């Protein structure tokens, strides 16, 4: 069964084709990847310092059809070879979601195919199953992105339990806001991670919010405020030497990244202990962060658990994770598939409400 996946939840337009046969035959799931196309709107939104919803929606309209053609060309397939269409139904920007869902539903109805709305976060947390090493159920999923920071227990396809989440800013959001304070371009995640590599350990003391809270929730707004206070304090010194300023920014970036990584790793380890799980999955855009991956790998070796990542190209929003999640849902007795042309989107959608019964 060949599933077309369409992702338009925010500022990436993703289209991909996945063949379920490798999953059914017990072969590595990544062998089912047939073709994909992805366009990022980062350059367009950079001038505004963040995503502009109306611009995002209009750009999805321009990109989705050419990306479908690109994916078909890569795979050597025709539209008539597709068996089902999966699309991101939520959560995300309402206008952006409407573009993808309208396109997917129209295409599916025109080809007389079933279509399925997929939860964006389900796509992320299942994407490590497309990696070289596959986690065993049940596992803990750490979802870290610009809009979400959550710990989930994943007992199987469509079996998700929320263990903890951020009470304010998501980790990726904190990265972007801190990067802006340091004069780095949007999006700031990769830039601040690279800058942190030049920083000196222990030069600045930033808080590690909720590190010892006793639960599995997160909070990063206070950390962002601490960075702001440090920058104001430094500015009062009126230092003109560009090298000293650059080193201060690097030291601050290292302390900031170190604080977030410490909290994420500690909470993840606690979730593993509480549930008895031995496998941890890291997913979402921040899952590409080098410092976080290194810290998790070190902790895994020390405490004898396994950590799994999606392929780097699947850390960002993409169509493949939607095609794959949709395919797994269809293999679970076609749950949620329909040939109806009616559609709706769910900009705010809790993952647990989408569990298979």
HELIX and SHEET records of a PDB file:
HELIX    1   1 UNK A   21  UNK A   24  1                                   4    
HELIX    2   2 UNK A   29  UNK A   32  5                                   4    
HELIX    3   3 UNK A   42  UNK A   46  1                                   5    
HELIX    4   4 UNK A   53  UNK A   75  1                                  23    
HELIX    5   5 UNK A   79  UNK A   81  5                                   3    
HELIX    6   6 UNK A   94  UNK A  111  1                                  18    
HELIX    7   7 UNK A  120  UNK A  126  1                                   7    
HELIX    8   8 UNK A  127  UNK A  130  5                                   4    
HELIX    9   9 UNK A  171  UNK A  181  1                                  11    
HELIX   10  10 UNK A  189  UNK A  196  1                                   8    
HELIX   11  11 UNK A  221  UNK A  235  1                                  15    
HELIX   12  12 UNK A  242  UNK A  275  1                                  34    
HELIX   13  13 UNK A  285  UNK A  288  5                                   4    
HELIX   14  14 UNK A  290  UNK A  303  1                                  14    
HELIX   15  15 UNK A  312  UNK A  314  5                                   3    
HELIX   16  16 UNK A  319  UNK A  331  1                                  13    
HELIX   17  17 UNK A  351  UNK A  354  5                                   4    
SHEET    1   A 5 UNK A  33  UNK A  40  0                                        
SHEET    2   A 5 UNK A  12  UNK A  19 -1                                        
SHEET    3   A 5 UNK A   2  UNK A   7 -1                                        
SHEET    4   A 5 UNK A  84  UNK A  90  1                                        
SHEET    5   A 5 UNK A 114  UNK A 119  1                                        
SHEET    1   B 5 UNK A 159  UNK A 165  0                                        
SHEET    2   B 5 UNK A 149  UNK A 156 -1                                        
SHEET    3   B 5 UNK A 139  UNK A 144 -1                                        
SHEET    4   B 5 UNK A 279  UNK A 283  1                                        
SHEET    5   B 5 UNK A 306  UNK A 309  1                                        
END                                                                             
